[in-house]
Amino acid sequence: MSSNDTIIALATPSGAGAIAVIRVSGPDAISLVSSAFKSVSGKDLLAQKTHTIHLGYIKDAERNLDKVLVSIFKGPNSYTGEDVVEISCHGSPYIQQQIIQLFLRKGCRTAQAGEFTLRAFLNGKMDLSQAEAVADLVASDNEASHQLAMQQMRGGFSNEIKQLRDELLNFASLIELELDFAEEDVEFADREQFVALLQRIQNVLKHLIDSFAVGNVIKNGIPIAIVGEPNVGKSTLLNALLNEERAIVSDIAGTTRDTIEDEISIGGIGFRFIDTAGIRDTEDLVESIGIQRTFEKIDQAQVVVYLLDSKQWAANGFEGLKKEVSAIRNKYPQKSLIVVPNKVDLLNDTQKQELNSSLEASEAITMIPLSAKTGEGLETLKDKLMGLVNTGALKNNETIVTNTRHYDALLKALESVEKVREGLSEGLSGDLMAIDIRQALYHFGEITGEITSDDLLGNIFANFCIGK
């Protein structure tokens, strides 16, 4: 991958549409496009100012390929920091390919995945964490993930890391200076101020590390397993939550034999609901495989919604309900658990009162009676699910870590800072402390891209779409 090449790619999704945008970036971007562009007003594209748009035709020799709008962005005031031209053409796949092939023949190279954003990073238009946020923004499918990506693109996370790194670097310089005057036995770095700084850095790092638990689920969606015995209404509940007939519903026990997943947004947060096969003893091979997958999905889920048939409990009496709920709790001790007595629309008033009395006796476990069929109690369930997500930091616009690579670097930076603090308390020599300080600075630099490798950049930008 050479940054001296002029690259081209389709910047809009492939396929037919009203318009398509073809992006060209590199040292020869404007001259190459100019050689195939004829303005309707006779303008010379090479003589036009940056951030201007021009109407004309893309011509292959004497043949008009399409009437287009050409936007010019001259470096360094462009997305990539290079000269960039964006050609807005009609959205015919044939036209798109004809224009791209024309410029490939003229000397362009097809852009690799994420190469436009990689060039923006290499040219100092953004740091590495902001570049990664571009991919998150493209992939965002709910309000919360969009907000997190926008916050990171604005540099909130980067600025926090850079400030910590600069302060630590200042003290590191003083420690290194002391090494040059080791024979003089002098201290340039105030040890009390240094301890206070390290404590503050530790606090910030721990806060950022803790935020990953929230950020990761917001970014990827919160997995929720809908669990219970056959015919308690799991598929009906999934359909009610999604507001569509996603799963087959019937009175025949064991209808759902495999897991069915779909995602919806509740309050701007993505929730991924997983309808599972009913748990029971069975000799049916296919159903038993589905039940095995149920347990696998439960392991992966962050929340378990366990359904009970309230009509069945009403017939047998609610005396044993508390014991049953405790048994369910014991099955999933590490999971957020919501027990849902379903089919309350089939209960009479007396039975509903008995059910509510039983629920009041089970305060330690969240129980939400509802009817998946009529929708009664559905909003209460959604409110409870929202309550399980810590959105306070999101609402307060605090920095939230969503990237696994950043999380790993923060953990390593925290470990190095803790070693520096231990060294200070034990009176460790400056040359040994300097090693741990350099290590902490290294991990900070990994996040923002001040320290990179070709392998790291290749792994990050390989996940981008072509044209971004």
Backbone hydrogen bonds, N-H to C=O, Kabsch-Sander energy under -0.5 kcal/mol:
donor,donor_aa,acceptor,acceptor_aa,energy
5,D,2,S,-0.8
7,I,5,D,-0.6
7,I,25,S,-3.0
8,I,109,R,-2.2
9,A,23,R,-1.9
11,A,9,A,-0.5
11,A,21,V,-3.1
12,T,21,V,-0.9
17,G,91,G,-0.8
20,A,89,C,-2.4
22,I,87,I,-2.5
23,R,9,A,-2.8
23,R,21,V,-0.5
24,V,85,V,-2.7
25,S,7,I,-2.3
26,G,83,D,-2.1
29,A,26,G,-1.5
32,L,28,D,-2.7
33,V,29,A,-2.0
34,S,30,I,-2.6
35,S,31,S,-1.6
36,A,33,V,-1.4
37,F,33,V,-0.5
37,F,34,S,-0.8
38,K,57,Y,-2.6
39,S,37,F,-0.5
39,S,43,K,-0.6
40,V,55,L,-2.2
42,G,39,S,-1.0
45,L,43,K,-0.7
47,A,44,D,-1.6
48,Q,45,L,-1.4
51,H,72,I,-2.4
52,T,72,I,-0.8
54,H,70,V,-2.3
56,G,68,V,-2.2
57,Y,38,K,-2.4
58,I,66,D,-2.4
59,K,36,A,-3.2
59,K,57,Y,-0.6
60,D,63,R,-3.0
61,A,59,K,-0.7
63,R,60,D,-2.1
65,L,58,I,-3.3
65,L,63,R,-0.6
66,D,58,I,-1.0
68,V,56,G,-3.0
68,V,66,D,-0.6
69,L,88,S,-1.9
70,V,54,H,-3.0
71,S,69,L,-0.5
71,S,86,E,-2.7
72,I,52,T,-2.5
73,F,84,V,-2.7
77,N,74,K,-1.2
78,S,76,P,-1.6
84,V,73,F,-3.2
85,V,24,V,-2.7
86,E,71,S,-2.1
87,I,22,I,-3.0
87,I,85,V,-0.5
88,S,69,L,-3.1
88,S,86,E,-0.7
89,C,20,A,-2.5
89,C,87,I,-0.8
91,G,17,G,-0.6
91,G,18,A,-1.3
96,Q,92,S,-2.6
97,Q,93,P,-2.3
98,Q,94,Y,-2.3
99,I,95,I,-2.4
100,I,96,Q,-2.4
101,Q,97,Q,-2.7
102,L,98,Q,-1.8
103,F,99,I,-1.9
104,L,100,I,-2.0
105,R,101,Q,-1.9
106,K,102,L,-1.1
107,G,104,L,-0.9
108,C,103,F,-2.7
109,R,6,T,-2.3
111,A,8,I,-2.5
114,G,465,C,-1.3
115,E,112,Q,-2.2
118,L,114,G,-2.5
119,R,115,E,-2.2
120,A,116,F,-1.7
121,F,117,T,-2.1
122,L,118,L,-2.8
123,N,119,R,-2.1
124,G,121,F,-1.7
125,K,120,A,-2.9
126,M,120,A,-0.8
128,L,448,T,-2.8
131,A,127,D,-2.2
132,E,128,L,-2.3
133,A,129,S,-1.4
134,V,130,Q,-1.0
134,V,131,A,-0.6
135,A,131,A,-1.0
136,D,132,E,-1.6
137,L,133,A,-2.5
138,V,134,V,-2.2
139,A,135,A,-1.9
140,S,136,D,-1.0
140,S,137,L,-0.5
144,A,268,G,-3.2
146,H,142,N,-2.0
147,Q,143,E,-2.4
148,L,144,A,-2.3
149,A,145,S,-2.1
150,M,146,H,-2.4
151,Q,147,Q,-2.3
152,Q,148,L,-2.1
153,M,149,A,-2.5
154,R,150,M,-1.9
155,G,152,Q,-1.1
156,G,151,Q,-1.8
159,N,155,G,-3.0
160,E,156,G,-1.5
161,I,157,F,-2.1
162,K,158,S,-3.1
163,Q,159,N,-2.2
164,L,160,E,-1.8
165,R,161,I,-2.6
166,D,162,K,-2.8
167,E,163,Q,-2.1
168,L,164,L,-2.4
169,L,165,R,-2.7
170,N,166,D,-1.9
171,F,167,E,-1.6
172,A,168,L,-2.5
173,S,169,L,-2.1
174,L,170,N,-1.4
175,I,171,F,-2.5
176,E,172,A,-2.6
177,L,173,S,-2.1
178,E,174,L,-1.9
179,L,175,I,-1.2
180,D,176,E,-0.9
180,D,177,L,-0.6
181,F,177,L,-0.8
181,F,178,E,-0.7
182,A,179,L,-1.1
184,E,181,F,-1.1
185,D,181,F,-0.8
185,D,182,A,-0.7
186,V,181,F,-0.7
190,D,188,F,-0.6
191,R,189,A,-0.6
194,F,190,D,-2.2
195,V,191,R,-2.3
196,A,192,E,-2.1
197,L,193,Q,-2.4
198,L,194,F,-2.6
199,Q,195,V,-2.3
200,R,196,A,-2.1
201,I,197,L,-2.8
202,Q,198,L,-2.5
203,N,199,Q,-2.2
204,V,200,R,-2.3
205,L,201,I,-2.8
206,K,202,Q,-2.7
207,H,203,N,-2.1
208,L,204,V,-2.5
209,I,205,L,-2.8
210,D,206,K,-2.6
211,S,207,H,-1.7
212,F,208,L,-0.6
212,F,209,I,-1.0
213,A,210,D,-1.1
214,V,211,S,-0.5
215,G,211,S,-3.0
216,N,212,F,-3.0
217,V,213,A,-0.8
218,I,214,V,-2.1
219,K,215,G,-2.3
220,N,216,N,-2.2
221,G,217,V,-1.7
222,I,270,G,-2.5
224,I,272,R,-3.0
225,A,303,V,-2.4
226,I,224,I,-0.5
226,I,274,I,-2.9
227,V,225,A,-0.7
227,V,305,V,-2.9
229,E,307,L,-0.5
232,V,229,E,-1.0
237,L,233,G,-2.2
238,L,234,K,-2.3
239,N,235,S,-2.4
240,A,236,T,-2.1
241,L,237,L,-2.6
242,L,238,L,-2.4
243,N,239,N,-1.4
244,E,239,N,-1.6
246,R,244,E,-2.0
253,A,251,D,-0.5
255,T,252,I,-1.0
257,R,255,T,-0.7
260,I,275,D,-2.3
262,D,273,F,-1.9
264,I,271,F,-2.3
266,I,264,I,-0.5
266,I,269,I,-2.7
269,I,266,I,-1.8
271,F,264,I,-3.1
272,R,222,I,-2.5
273,F,262,D,-2.3
273,F,271,F,-0.8
274,I,224,I,-2.6
275,D,260,I,-3.1
275,D,273,F,-0.5
276,T,226,I,-1.3
277,A,290,G,-0.5
278,G,256,T,-0.5
279,I,228,G,-2.1
280,R,278,G,-0.6
285,L,283,E,-0.5
288,S,284,D,-2.4
289,I,285,L,-1.8
290,G,286,V,-1.9
291,I,287,E,-2.3
292,Q,288,S,-2.0
293,R,289,I,-2.0
294,T,290,G,-1.6
295,F,291,I,-1.7
296,E,292,Q,-1.6
297,K,293,R,-2.5
298,I,294,T,-2.1
299,D,295,F,-1.7
300,Q,296,E,-1.3
301,A,297,K,-1.7
302,Q,223,P,-2.4
303,V,223,P,-1.6
304,V,336,S,-2.9
305,V,225,A,-3.0
305,V,303,V,-0.5
306,Y,304,V,-0.7
306,Y,338,I,-2.4
307,L,227,V,-3.2
307,L,305,V,-0.6
308,L,340,V,-2.5
310,S,308,L,-1.0
310,S,342,N,-2.0
313,W,309,D,-1.9
314,A,310,S,-2.3
315,A,311,K,-1.7
316,N,312,Q,-1.4
317,G,313,W,-1.3
321,L,318,F,-1.5
324,E,320,G,-2.2
325,V,321,L,-2.6
326,S,322,K,-2.1
327,A,323,K,-1.9
328,I,324,E,-2.0
329,R,325,V,-2.4
330,N,326,S,-2.0
331,K,327,A,-1.2
332,Y,328,I,-1.2
335,K,332,Y,-1.1
336,S,302,Q,-1.6
337,L,335,K,-0.6
338,I,304,V,-2.6
339,V,366,T,-2.8
340,V,306,Y,-3.4
340,V,338,I,-0.5
342,N,308,L,-3.3
342,N,340,V,-0.8
344,V,370,L,-1.5
346,L,343,K,-1.8
347,L,344,V,-1.5
352,K,348,N,-2.3
353,Q,349,D,-2.0
354,E,350,T,-2.1
355,L,351,Q,-2.5
356,N,352,K,-2.6
357,S,353,Q,-2.1
358,S,354,E,-1.9
359,L,355,L,-2.1
360,E,356,N,-2.1
361,A,357,S,-1.0
362,S,359,L,-1.7
365,I,362,S,-1.3
366,T,337,L,-0.6
368,I,339,V,-2.2
370,L,341,P,-2.2
371,S,376,E,-2.7
375,G,371,S,-2.6
378,L,375,G,-1.9
381,L,377,G,-1.8
382,K,378,L,-2.1
383,D,379,E,-2.5
384,K,380,T,-2.0
385,L,381,L,-2.3
386,M,382,K,-2.3
387,G,383,D,-1.8
388,L,384,K,-0.9
388,L,385,L,-0.7
389,V,386,M,-1.4
391,T,389,V,-1.5
395,K,391,T,-2.8
396,N,392,G,-2.1
397,N,394,L,-1.3
398,E,393,A,-2.8
407,Y,403,N,-2.3
408,D,404,T,-2.4
409,A,405,R,-2.1
410,L,406,H,-2.6
411,L,407,Y,-2.1
412,K,408,D,-1.9
413,A,409,A,-2.5
414,L,410,L,-2.7
415,E,411,L,-2.1
416,S,412,K,-2.0
417,V,413,A,-2.5
418,E,414,L,-2.5
419,K,415,E,-1.6
420,V,416,S,-1.9
421,R,417,V,-2.2
422,E,418,E,-2.3
423,G,419,K,-2.4
424,L,420,V,-2.2
425,S,421,R,-2.3
426,E,422,E,-1.8
427,G,424,L,-1.1
428,L,423,G,-3.4
432,L,429,S,-0.5
433,M,429,S,-2.1
434,A,430,G,-2.3
435,I,431,D,-0.8
436,D,432,L,-1.1
437,I,433,M,-2.2
438,R,434,A,-2.5
439,Q,435,I,-1.7
440,A,436,D,-2.1
441,L,437,I,-2.5
442,Y,438,R,-2.2
443,H,439,Q,-1.9
444,F,440,A,-2.0
445,G,441,L,-2.4
446,E,442,Y,-1.6
447,I,443,H,-1.0
447,I,444,F,-0.7
448,T,444,F,-1.3
449,G,445,G,-1.6
450,E,445,G,-1.2
451,I,445,G,-1.6
457,L,453,S,-2.4
458,G,454,D,-2.5
459,N,455,D,-2.3
460,I,456,L,-2.2
461,F,457,L,-2.5
462,A,458,G,-1.3
463,N,460,I,-1.1
464,F,461,F,-1.3
468,K,465,C,-1.4
